[in-house]
Amino acid sequence: MRAAVAEDLVTLLQLAGELRDASNLRHHVRLPVNPDDGLRARFEALLADPDKRVLVATDTGTGTGTGEILGMMVLAPDVLSELLEHRAAFVSHLLVAARHRRRGAGRALVTAAVGYAEECGLDQVVVGVSPHSREANRFFARLGFVPMVTQRLAALPVLRRSLGLPEPVTDARIGPVAARRVRAGRLRRPRSPLRPRQHRDVV
């Protein structure tokens, strides 16, 4: 177990892609065409943040260790609730690569989370788990994690339809001239196009 460094970014991006696919997130939110855009910068910011920690589990077996990264996780201090004083170590993006599972890397990562919590003076560990990952939920349940809260996600267009709200008018949809009228509060309903006059042959 060790802290991630800049040289690990390529592998971290690959693991993040695997985690994104495993969480079924692509079916609920609009993902960028190239997920690496911006993600590399966010990883770099995490590596530079003294309050957060990105840890990786590596293959360091005696005599046969290759040093290959088996899995990763992100650690940060957090509050259990804005209305409660209890703080906890929050574990996110914990993933062991599919080809490296059942080798103890997941338990090693959770063990490191315990050490981080004790180092920060925290007495609880919270982990984010996708509801679609039955294997991950069983893994954490066996270690003593219990359900705390269910978070649900909804895209704004879905909520607007459910609540009967009108769709927002955007500049991209109405064009530059109408956009200026929107900003000035003078948007008029567009006129229906005139139908071409029909000519009939006189016999």
N, C-alpha and C positions, 0 to 999 in steps of 0.2 A: 504494500500500500504506500502510495506517495502522492504528493501534491502535483497536479498537472502543470506543465510548462508550455511555453509558446510552441515548442517543437511537436507537441501533441495535438495541435489544432486540427490537422487533417483527420486523425483518428477520432477526435471528439466530434467533428462534423459528421463523420460516418455514423457514429453511435447515435447522435441526435436524430439523424434521418431514420434510423431503425426504430428509435423510440417513437417518433412521430407516426410511423406506419403502424406500429403495434398499438398505439392509443386510439386508432380509428378517428383521429382528429380531422383528417382530410374530408370526412363526410359531413362535418359540422361547421367548419370555418373555411374561409377562402385563403388558401395558402399561396405564397408567391410562386411564380413560374420557376425561379431558381432559389430554392430554400437557403442556399449558402449566402445569398445577398443579405447583409446585415447580421446574420448569425455569427459570422466570424468576428465581427466587431463586438457583439455582445459577449462572446466567450473571452475576448481580449479584456473587456471591461471587468468581467468576473475574476479573471486571473489577477488583475491589478487591484481589486477591492480588498482591503485588509479585513473587512468584517465578514466576507464570504470566502468560501473555500471550494475549489474543484479538486476532487480526489479521484485517482484512478487505481484500479486493482491490476497488477501486472503478474505475468508468469515468471516467478522467481524460484521455481522448484530446484531443489538441491541437485546440482550436477547437470540438470536437463533444462533449466530455466532459460527462456528465450528473451525475457523482458518485454514480450508482447503485451499490449493493453487488453485486458479481458473485459473490463467494465468501468463505469464512471458514476459519479453522483455529484450534486451541487449541495452545499450546506450553507445555511444562513440562520442567524437568530431571528425569531419572529414571535409575535404575540398570538395566543390562541384565540383571542377575541378582543376587539377594540373596547369592550366594556368590562373585560377582566384584566387582572394584573399578571396573570400567569404567562410566563414566556417559555418558549421551547425552541429546540433546535429543529429547523425545518429541513427535511430531506426532499429534494426534487431531482428529477431527471436521473433517477437511479436505474441503471440498465446494465445487464451483462449481455454481451454479444451472444446471439443465438448459438453459435458454434462453440462457445466456451461455457455453456451452462452446466450445472450439476458438477462443478469442480470446487465449490466452496467460495467462489468470488463474491457472491451475493452476501453471504454471512460475513465475509471479511469487510465488505463495505459498511454493513450495518454496525459491525464492531467499531469501525473507525468513527461512525456517527456518534456512538456512545462516548468515545474519547473526546470528540469535539464538544459534545454537550457538557461533559464534566469540566473541560477546559474553560468553557464560557460560563460556568456556574449555573447551568440549566438542568432541571431535573426531569424533563420530558422530551421525547423525540416524536415529531410528527412527520409522516411521509405521505406524499401525494401519489395515489395509485389510480390508474385508469380503470373505470368500472368494466371495461371490455376485456381486461386482462385477468382471466380466471386464475391462471397460474401465479401471477404476481400477488393477487389478493390472498390466495391460499398460503403463499410463502410468508407474507407478513403476518397473517393470522397465526400461523404456527409459532412465530417469534413473540407473540403476545400483543400485537397491535390490534386495537379494537376500532370499529367504525365510530367516527366522531361527528361528522357532518357530511351531507351530500351536497355537492355543488352542481348546479345545472347551468348549461350554457345555451344561449339563444342569440342568433344573429338578428340585427336590427330589422331587416326586411321581414323576417319571420314574426317578430313581435308586432311590427306595424300591421301586418295582415291579421294577426290574432286579436289585436285590440281595435281593429277597424280604423286605424289612423291613416290619413292620406299620405301618399308617397311624397317625400320632399322633392322640390324642384331644384335641379342642379344646373349649373352653367353648362355642363357638357351636354345635357339633354335638350336644352332650349336654344342654344346658339348664342353668339356674342351680343347681338342687338337686343334680343329678349332678356339676356342676362343683365344688361344695363338697366332695363326697365324694372326687372325684379328688384335690383338694389335700390332703385328710386321709388319702388312701390307702385309702379304704373304698368304692371303686366296685364295685358288684355288677352282674352280668349282668342286663339287663332281662328281666323275665318276659314270656313270650309272651302275648298277649291271649287271654282266655277266649273260647271259641267260644260263641255263643248257643245255648241249648238248643232243640232242634227239637221242635215239637209236632206230633203226628199226630192226625188226626181218627179217632175210633173209630166204626166202622160197625156 
